[in-house]
Amino acid sequence: MAIPEKVLATSPGAQCVEEPLDVVIVGAGAAGVGCAVVLKQLGITHFKLLERFSVGASFTRWPKEMRFITPSFMSNGFGLLDLNAVALNTSPAYFLKNEHPSGPEYARYLQALVSTLALPVHTGVDVHAIQPDPDGHGFSIETSSGCFRSRFVIWAAGEFQYPRLEGITGVQLCLHISQVRSWRHLPGKDMLIIGGYESGIDAATHLVALGKRVRVIEKSWIWQSEKSDPSLTLSPNTQERFREALRSGLLGLIANTHVTRIIRTHSGYAVETECGEWFTTPTPPILATGFTGSLQLISGWLEWNESKQVVLTEEDESTCVPGLFVVGPYVRHGDATFCFIYKFRQRFALVANTIAKRLGLDTSLMNYYRENNMLLEKLSCCTDFCIC
């Protein structure tokens, strides 16, 4: 399959001198490390995992108070893999002795996997560009450490480092949650949060616990959602803390309100909504509108639908460029959203299996992954209906 000319024009080529690799994985977070584990177990040894900072770096940047909303539990012995594990026969709960790990704690789990399994991670390597070969049989990966050649590329660069900042005039006046190192260090007693999904309510509950008065502006009424998929509503852990914050009397909700503009005033900041209503706050508004994700860095090699979601094959491969795979929280297939670890980890083996088959390797190991619910092949089973 030849590369379309319009795609070829998006990135310059580079002369690579290294021996070609079988696979390059970009990003050493949960998705990148999880994929690397499966590749190695399948006997693929000629690959590298490139990381700009350190293993699990995005997790180390979480606010100090932020915790995993999915619980970790030592249930492996009964055939139920820890929800936050990215590799079979491992458990963050067992390793960390913590049910809801912090970001730095989870990074330690990922680092332990890399060390224990001797995964070929190269840190301090910034990927500048990916250039597919014109014949569609490989890639040149331009990095801060030179150019690599690889037959396949797995993009696992994550999303936390790429906050969503568009759609609101004056958004630069806000403090995005990804910029917060600890909620305890924010000055002031009155806070205004824009965005009321997981990250917004998580921030609100921590601020209320510190005795601060908090208002949350959300363009929908997500808090009354009856959906059972935590990707589409608040998780049970967040709902529990949300109810406690409401009982305190310090949390106020402003629903069905879309923010359009933010300005500085003599006493702080003013937030305007689409219906012309204004809300004032003495401190910079906190932005909790999510993340754009790192796919923007390779957008020219991907197909996008009208909802600005990436379109992938059933093997999570680019529909434009053969050999380029996507793993992690931005994978979408119809109504199926893989934004939690326990969801997107089920696609690691699918991608690795596809690559191993094309390399002519034995893939019988996949039966073990199927038996342990770590290989989701039929998207038709991704339904979420609870009778009570």
Kinemage of the C-alpha trace (Angstrom):
@kinemage 1
@onewidth
@group {chain A} dominant
@subgroup {mainchain}
@vectorlist {calphas} color= white
{ca met a 1} P 0.000 0.000 0.000
{ca ala a 2} L 1.622 3.263 -1.107
{ca ile a 3} L 1.602 6.365 1.101
{ca pro a 4} L -0.683 9.153 -0.194
{ca glu a 5} L 1.308 12.133 -1.502
{ca lys a 6} L -0.549 14.569 0.727
{ca val a 7} L 0.661 12.628 3.749
{ca leu a 8} L 4.228 12.366 2.517
{ca ala a 9} L 4.461 16.129 2.430
{ca thr a 10} L 3.870 16.580 6.170
{ca ser a 11} L 7.342 15.611 7.419
{ca pro a 12} L 10.880 15.847 6.006
{ca gly a 13} L 12.974 12.720 5.702
{ca ala a 14} L 16.317 12.018 7.351
{ca gln a 15} L 19.283 9.761 6.662
{ca cys a 16} L 19.314 6.869 9.148
{ca val a 17} L 22.483 4.939 9.772
{ca glu a 18} L 21.396 2.476 12.479
{ca glu a 19} L 20.461 -1.115 11.691
{ca pro a 20} L 16.672 -1.275 11.128
{ca leu a 21} L 14.567 -2.349 14.105
{ca asp a 22} L 11.426 -4.453 14.036
{ca val a 23} L 9.425 -2.082 16.263
{ca val a 24} L 9.803 1.353 17.833
{ca ile a 25} L 7.411 2.264 20.647
{ca val a 26} L 7.047 5.994 21.335
{ca gly a 27} L 6.322 6.683 25.012
{ca ala a 28} L 7.137 4.756 28.194
{ca gly a 29} L 3.936 5.228 30.129
{ca ala a 30} L 1.301 2.617 30.918
{ca ala a 31} L 0.528 1.890 27.250
{ca gly a 32} L 4.120 1.864 26.018
{ca val a 33} L 5.431 -0.360 28.798
{ca gly a 34} L 2.424 -2.687 28.521
{ca cys a 35} L 2.965 -3.139 24.783
{ca ala a 36} L 6.685 -3.711 25.279
{ca val a 37} L 5.951 -6.558 27.712
{ca val a 38} L 3.814 -8.395 25.145
{ca leu a 39} L 6.316 -7.851 22.319
{ca lys a 40} L 9.107 -9.360 24.384
{ca gln a 41} L 6.959 -12.316 25.453
{ca leu a 42} L 6.216 -12.995 21.773
{ca gly a 43} L 9.919 -13.236 21.075
{ca ile a 44} L 10.340 -9.839 19.438
{ca thr a 45} L 13.700 -8.647 20.763
{ca his a 46} L 14.851 -6.189 18.116
{ca phe a 47} L 12.824 -3.213 19.304
{ca lys a 48} L 13.234 -0.019 21.315
{ca leu a 49} L 10.963 2.007 23.547
{ca leu a 50} L 11.746 5.732 23.248
{ca glu a 51} L 10.806 8.085 26.099
{ca arg a 52} L 11.331 11.844 26.180
{ca phe a 53} L 11.678 12.071 29.956
{ca ser a 54} L 11.583 9.064 32.302
{ca val a 55} L 9.471 5.911 32.610
{ca gly a 56} L 5.989 6.933 33.770
{ca ala a 57} L 6.879 10.641 33.565
{ca ser a 58} L 3.295 11.835 33.062
{ca phe a 59} L 2.240 10.120 36.288
{ca thr a 60} L 4.963 11.909 38.237
{ca arg a 61} L 3.438 15.222 37.089
{ca trp a 62} L 0.038 14.546 38.646
{ca pro a 63} L -1.020 16.892 41.441
{ca lys a 64} L 0.277 15.485 44.721
{ca glu a 65} L -3.235 14.681 45.959
{ca met a 66} L -4.477 12.955 42.782
{ca arg a 67} L -5.084 9.219 43.041
{ca phe a 68} L -6.185 6.437 40.688
{ca ile a 69} L -9.971 6.308 40.613
{ca thr a 70} L -9.914 2.642 39.588
{ca pro a 71} L -9.018 0.436 42.580
{ca ser a 72} L -6.017 -1.845 42.646
{ca phe a 73} L -6.642 -5.185 44.335
{ca met a 74} L -4.719 -8.422 44.720
{ca ser a 75} L -7.211 -10.660 42.902
{ca asn a 76} L -4.874 -12.362 40.403
{ca gly a 77} L -5.099 -15.693 42.193
{ca phe a 78} L -8.817 -15.836 41.408
{ca gly a 79} L -8.479 -15.028 37.724
{ca leu a 80} L -9.174 -11.299 38.020
{ca leu a 81} L -6.263 -9.130 36.970
{ca asp a 82} L -5.666 -5.982 39.012
{ca leu a 83} L -7.558 -3.196 37.187
{ca asn a 84} L -4.466 -1.004 37.030
{ca ala a 85} L -2.001 -3.685 35.916
{ca val a 86} L -0.533 -3.421 32.415
{ca ala a 87} L 1.068 -6.870 32.406
{ca leu a 88} L -0.135 -10.345 33.330
{ca asn a 89} L 0.945 -11.782 36.694
{ca thr a 90} L 1.572 -8.323 38.129
{ca ser a 91} L -0.396 -6.190 40.571
{ca pro a 92} L 0.155 -2.537 41.541
{ca ala a 93} L -1.800 -3.303 44.724
{ca tyr a 94} L 0.671 -6.013 45.709
{ca phe a 95} L 3.730 -4.037 44.658
{ca leu a 96} L 2.677 -0.677 46.115
{ca lys a 97} L 0.479 -1.901 48.997
{ca asn a 98} L -2.013 0.767 47.971
{ca glu a 99} L -5.556 0.488 46.604
{ca his a 100} L -5.631 3.935 44.957
{ca pro a 101} L -2.025 4.751 43.978
{ca ser a 102} L -0.729 8.252 43.459
{ca gly a 103} L 0.927 9.168 40.167
{ca pro a 104} L 4.529 8.837 41.426
{ca glu a 105} L 3.665 5.504 43.052
{ca tyr a 106} L 2.293 4.139 39.792
{ca ala a 107} L 5.410 5.332 37.975
{ca arg a 108} L 7.392 3.142 40.389
{ca tyr a 109} L 5.303 0.143 39.322
{ca leu a 110} L 6.063 0.841 35.647
{ca gln a 111} L 9.754 1.340 36.408
{ca ala a 112} L 9.802 -1.985 38.262
{ca leu a 113} L 8.334 -3.720 35.196
{ca val a 114} L 10.996 -2.201 32.966
{ca ser a 115} L 13.752 -3.262 35.349
{ca thr a 116} L 12.457 -6.753 36.142
{ca leu a 117} L 11.739 -7.668 32.522
{ca ala a 118} L 14.790 -5.835 31.122
{ca leu a 119} L 12.720 -3.908 28.602
{ca pro a 120} L 14.783 -1.913 26.057
{ca val a 121} L 13.760 1.571 27.208
{ca his a 122} L 15.789 4.583 26.075
{ca thr a 123} L 15.006 7.696 28.148
{ca gly a 124} L 15.894 11.289 27.305
{ca val a 125} L 14.996 10.696 23.651
{ca asp a 126} L 12.639 13.243 22.103
{ca val a 127} L 10.889 12.062 18.911
{ca his a 128} L 10.779 14.932 16.415
{ca ala a 129} L 9.143 13.315 13.378
{ca ile a 130} L 8.044 10.036 11.865
{ca gln a 131} L 8.577 9.559 8.144
{ca pro a 132} L 7.000 6.509 6.475
{ca asp a 133} L 8.821 4.979 3.547
{ca pro a 134} L 7.182 5.726 0.187
{ca asp a 135} L 6.569 2.006 -0.369
{ca gly a 136} L 4.820 1.638 3.017
{ca his a 137} L 7.274 -0.934 4.401
{ca gly a 138} L 8.957 0.941 7.220
{ca phe a 139} L 9.654 4.225 8.966
{ca ser a 140} L 12.393 6.709 9.713
{ca ile a 141} L 12.043 8.085 13.246
{ca glu a 142} L 13.866 11.382 13.741
{ca thr a 143} L 14.866 11.951 17.376
{ca ser a 144} L 17.136 14.033 19.588
{ca ser a 145} L 19.472 11.006 19.631
{ca gly a 146} L 19.614 10.574 15.876
{ca cys a 147} L 17.510 8.714 13.361
{ca phe a 148} L 16.122 5.208 13.819
{ca arg a 149} L 14.747 2.878 11.185
{ca ser a 150} L 11.902 0.534 12.049
{ca arg a 151} L 9.467 -1.697 10.239
{ca phe a 152} L 6.652 -0.843 12.683
{ca val a 153} L 5.851 2.068 15.003
{ca ile a 154} L 3.556 1.924 18.046
{ca trp a 155} L 2.473 5.379 19.203
{ca ala a 156} L 1.949 5.368 22.976
{ca ala a 157} L 2.910 8.919 23.909
{ca gly a 158} L -0.098 9.592 26.168
{ca glu a 159} L -2.138 12.715 26.775
{ca phe a 160} L -1.484 14.351 30.194
{ca gln a 161} L 1.299 16.551 28.820
{ca tyr a 162} L -1.032 18.006 26.168
{ca pro a 163} L -3.841 20.028 27.834
{ca arg a 164} L -6.835 21.159 25.811
{ca leu a 165} L -6.636 24.957 25.629
{ca glu a 166} L -8.815 25.877 22.682
{ca gly a 167} L -12.409 27.106 22.480
{ca ile a 168} L -12.299 29.846 25.141
{ca thr a 169} L -11.029 33.396 24.604
{ca gly a 170} L -8.525 34.326 27.291
{ca val a 171} L -7.871 30.709 28.233
{ca gln a 172} L -4.218 31.607 28.878
{ca leu a 173} L -5.382 33.325 32.072
{ca cys a 174} L -6.453 29.967 33.519
{ca leu a 175} L -4.466 27.436 35.493
{ca his a 176} L -4.819 24.037 33.830
{ca ile a 177} L -4.877 21.075 36.226
{ca ser a 178} L -1.766 19.664 34.533
{ca gln a 179} L 0.129 22.714 35.815
{ca val a 180} L -0.790 22.074 39.458
{ca arg a 181} L 1.759 20.281 41.605
{ca ser a 182} L -0.345 20.372 44.792
{ca trp a 183} L -3.782 21.796 45.507
{ca arg a 184} L -2.500 22.737 48.964
{ca his a 185} L -0.174 25.329 47.465
{ca leu a 186} L -2.861 27.371 45.674
{ca pro a 187} L -3.492 30.714 47.389
{ca gly a 188} L -6.952 32.096 48.115
{ca lys a 189} L -10.181 30.784 49.570
{ca asp a 190} L -12.540 31.110 46.582
{ca met a 191} L -11.994 28.946 43.488
{ca leu a 192} L -13.767 28.656 40.146
{ca ile a 193} L -13.319 25.469 38.086
{ca ile a 194} L -14.249 25.252 34.400
{ca gly a 195} L -15.148 21.636 33.593
{ca gly a 196} L -17.054 19.201 35.773
{ca tyr a 197} L -16.008 15.739 34.648
{ca glu a 198} L -13.456 13.566 36.452
{ca ser a 199} L -10.554 16.000 36.614
{ca gly a 200} L -12.758 18.957 37.540
{ca ile a 201} L -14.603 17.187 40.348
{ca asp a 202} L -11.364 15.600 41.557
{ca ala a 203} L -9.885 19.088 41.885
{ca ala a 204} L -13.039 20.376 43.577
{ca thr a 205} L -13.088 17.637 46.208
{ca his a 206} L -9.452 18.237 47.155
{ca leu a 207} L -9.959 22.004 47.369
{ca val a 208} L -13.102 21.616 49.482
{ca ala a 209} L -11.198 19.267 51.801
{ca leu a 210} L -8.743 22.136 52.299
{ca gly a 211} L -11.617 24.385 53.397
{ca lys a 212} L -11.889 26.385 50.186
{ca arg a 213} L -15.157 27.534 48.603
{ca val a 214} L -15.444 26.101 45.105
{ca arg a 215} L -17.783 26.642 42.169
{ca val a 216} L -17.756 24.301 39.166
{ca ile a 217} L -19.048 25.366 35.738
{ca glu a 218} L -19.981 22.514 33.401
{ca lys a 219} L -21.617 22.735 29.956
{ca ser a 220} L -23.778 19.657 30.632
{ca trp a 221} L -25.412 18.062 33.674
{ca ile a 222} L -22.993 15.168 33.919
{ca trp a 223} L -23.622 14.789 37.657
{ca gln a 224} L -27.099 13.378 37.043
{ca ser a 225} L -26.003 10.885 34.392
{ca glu a 226} L -27.382 7.359 34.805
{ca lys a 227} L -24.801 5.782 32.495
{ca ser a 228} L -22.870 2.853 33.936
{ca asp a 229} L -19.735 3.334 31.840
{ca pro a 230} L -17.255 5.402 33.931
{ca ser a 231} L -15.827 6.769 30.679
{ca leu a 232} L -19.095 8.665 30.185
{ca thr a 233} L -19.867 9.766 33.725
{ca leu a 234} L -18.176 10.134 37.106
{ca ser a 235} L -16.529 7.036 38.513
{ca pro a 236} L -17.900 5.588 41.785
{ca asn a 237} L -14.800 6.749 43.659
{ca thr a 238} L -15.277 10.317 42.437
{ca gln a 239} L -19.043 10.229 43.055
{ca glu a 240} L -18.444 9.284 46.681
{ca arg a 241} L -16.068 12.201 47.227
{ca phe a 242} L -18.382 14.472 45.226
{ca arg a 243} L -21.319 13.772 47.566
{ca glu a 244} L -19.147 14.466 50.595
{ca ala a 245} L -18.026 17.795 49.107
{ca leu a 246} L -21.641 18.783 48.446
{ca arg a 247} L -22.576 18.002 52.053
{ca ser a 248} L -19.871 20.390 53.238
{ca gly a 249} L -21.750 23.363 51.780
{ca leu a 250} L -18.539 24.621 50.195
{ca leu a 251} L -19.210 23.276 46.690
{ca gly a 252} L -21.495 25.033 44.225
{ca leu a 253} L -22.539 23.712 40.814
{ca ile a 254} L -23.321 25.734 37.690
{ca ala a 255} L -24.628 23.337 35.030
{ca asn a 256} L -25.638 23.587 31.359
{ca thr a 257} L -23.376 26.607 31.034
{ca his a 258} L -20.712 27.026 28.346
{ca val a 259} L -17.811 29.385 29.061
{ca thr a 260} L -16.776 31.562 26.112
{ca arg a 261} L -14.438 34.233 27.504
{ca ile a 262} L -12.183 35.043 30.445
{ca ile a 263} L -10.847 38.531 31.248
{ca arg a 264} L -8.755 40.174 33.953
{ca thr a 265} L -10.493 42.660 36.251
{ca his a 266} L -9.279 45.021 38.969
{ca ser a 267} L -10.314 42.445 41.601
{ca gly a 268} L -9.359 39.236 39.827
{ca tyr a 269} L -10.996 37.467 36.888
{ca ala a 270} L -14.371 37.430 35.158
{ca val a 271} L -15.764 34.445 33.279
{ca glu a 272} L -18.417 35.011 30.599
{ca thr a 273} L -20.850 32.343 29.388
{ca glu a 274} L -22.564 31.990 26.014
{ca cys a 275} L -25.797 33.411 27.430
{ca gly a 276} L -24.016 36.600 28.586
{ca glu a 277} L -23.851 35.725 32.267
{ca trp a 278} L -20.694 36.636 34.199
{ca phe a 279} L -19.003 34.893 37.131
{ca thr a 280} L -16.146 36.517 39.023
{ca thr a 281} L -13.308 34.972 40.986
{ca pro a 282} L -10.352 36.532 42.825
{ca thr a 283} L -8.009 33.731 41.742
{ca pro a 284} L -7.131 32.391 38.274
{ca pro a 285} L -9.900 30.041 37.030
{ca ile a 286} L -8.886 26.388 37.092
{ca leu a 287} L -9.233 24.706 33.715
{ca ala a 288} L -10.396 21.081 33.761
{ca thr a 289} L -11.457 20.666 30.139
{ca gly a 290} L -9.319 17.631 29.424
{ca phe a 291} L -6.437 16.931 27.082
{ca thr a 292} L -5.913 16.951 23.330
{ca gly a 293} L -3.512 14.007 23.481
{ca ser a 294} L -0.244 13.447 21.669
{ca leu a 295} L -1.870 12.216 18.451
{ca gln a 296} L -1.764 15.826 17.284
{ca leu a 297} L 1.968 15.281 16.764
{ca ile a 298} L 1.334 12.635 14.081
{ca ser a 299} L -2.051 13.879 12.873
{ca gly a 300} L -0.889 13.904 9.244
{ca trp a 301} L -0.449 10.132 9.291
{ca leu a 302} L -3.939 9.443 10.654
{ca glu a 303} L -7.543 9.600 9.487
{ca trp a 304} L -9.955 11.695 11.547
{ca asn a 305} L -13.757 11.621 11.679
{ca glu a 306} L -16.161 14.548 12.001
{ca ser a 307} L -15.951 14.343 15.799
{ca lys a 308} L -12.166 14.842 15.600
{ca gln a 309} L -11.537 11.289 16.767
{ca val a 310} L -8.898 9.121 15.158
{ca val a 311} L -10.144 6.375 12.823
{ca leu a 312} L -8.257 3.089 13.158
{ca thr a 313} L -8.513 -0.381 11.713
{ca glu a 314} L -9.793 -3.260 13.847
{ca glu a 315} L -6.116 -3.905 14.761
{ca asp a 316} L -5.680 -0.260 15.932
{ca glu a 317} L -3.551 0.532 12.887
{ca ser a 318} L -3.593 3.778 10.940
{ca thr a 319} L -5.902 3.640 7.920
{ca cys a 320} L -3.492 5.966 6.076
{ca val a 321} L -0.090 4.490 6.869
{ca pro a 322} L 0.417 0.721 7.229
{ca gly a 323} L 2.583 -0.311 10.162
{ca leu a 324} L 1.694 2.647 12.387
{ca phe a 325} L -0.314 1.526 15.448
{ca val a 326} L -1.964 3.534 18.214
{ca val a 327} L -2.379 2.391 21.827
{ca gly a 328} L -3.580 4.191 24.927
{ca pro a 329} L -6.502 6.317 26.142
{ca tyr a 330} L -7.260 7.979 22.799
{ca val a 331} L -8.255 4.740 21.022
{ca arg a 332} L -11.900 4.856 19.915
{ca his a 333} L -14.065 2.404 17.998
{ca gly a 334} L -17.609 3.616 17.483
{ca asp a 335} L -19.133 4.043 20.927
{ca ala a 336} L -16.302 2.110 22.609
{ca thr a 337} L -13.940 4.391 24.532
{ca phe a 338} L -10.685 2.914 25.874
{ca cys a 339} L -9.673 5.715 28.218
{ca phe a 340} L -9.063 3.636 31.359
{ca ile a 341} L -6.075 1.330 31.822
{ca tyr a 342} L -8.283 -1.733 32.305
{ca lys a 343} L -9.799 -0.943 28.904
{ca phe a 344} L -6.874 0.023 26.712
{ca arg a 345} L -4.589 -2.726 28.082
{ca gln a 346} L -6.831 -5.246 26.281
{ca arg a 347} L -5.541 -3.847 22.979
{ca phe a 348} L -1.803 -4.342 23.689
{ca ala a 349} L -1.850 -8.012 22.739
{ca leu a 350} L -3.980 -7.288 19.667
{ca val a 351} L -1.356 -4.901 18.287
{ca ala a 352} L 1.554 -7.133 19.296
{ca asn a 353} L -0.154 -10.177 17.779
{ca thr a 354} L -0.668 -8.365 14.466
{ca ile a 355} L 2.994 -7.344 14.341
{ca ala a 356} L 4.233 -10.816 15.330
{ca lys a 357} L 2.173 -12.438 12.574
{ca arg a 358} L 3.637 -10.088 9.974
{ca leu a 359} L 7.112 -10.954 11.250
{ca gly a 360} L 6.306 -14.649 10.867
{ca leu a 361} L 6.530 -15.463 14.593
{ca asp a 362} L 4.615 -18.000 16.672
{ca thr a 363} L 1.603 -16.326 18.283
{ca ser a 364} L 0.230 -19.226 20.329
{ca leu a 365} L 0.901 -17.135 23.449
{ca met a 366} L -2.246 -15.204 22.563
{ca asn a 367} L -4.363 -18.058 23.922
{ca tyr a 368} L -2.964 -17.272 27.373
{ca tyr a 369} L -3.898 -13.611 26.929
{ca arg a 370} L -7.423 -14.541 25.835
{ca glu a 371} L -7.881 -16.776 28.885
{ca asn a 372} L -6.853 -13.900 31.142
{ca asn a 373} L -9.081 -11.234 29.520
{ca met a 374} L -6.123 -9.317 28.115
{ca leu a 375} L -7.029 -9.632 24.449
{ca leu a 376} L -10.171 -7.881 23.251
{ca glu a 377} L -10.720 -8.881 19.638
{ca lys a 378} L -14.482 -8.462 19.144
{ca leu a 379} L -15.583 -4.885 19.548
{ca ser a 380} L -19.207 -5.969 19.337
{ca cys a 381} L -18.941 -7.148 22.953
{ca cys a 382} L -18.148 -3.623 24.194
{ca thr a 383} L -21.590 -2.957 25.643
{ca asp a 384} L -22.259 -1.567 29.075
{ca phe a 385} L -25.650 -2.474 30.508
{ca cys a 386} L -26.327 -2.955 34.214
{ca ile a 387} L -29.712 -4.249 35.405
{ca cys a 388} L -29.265 -2.565 38.780
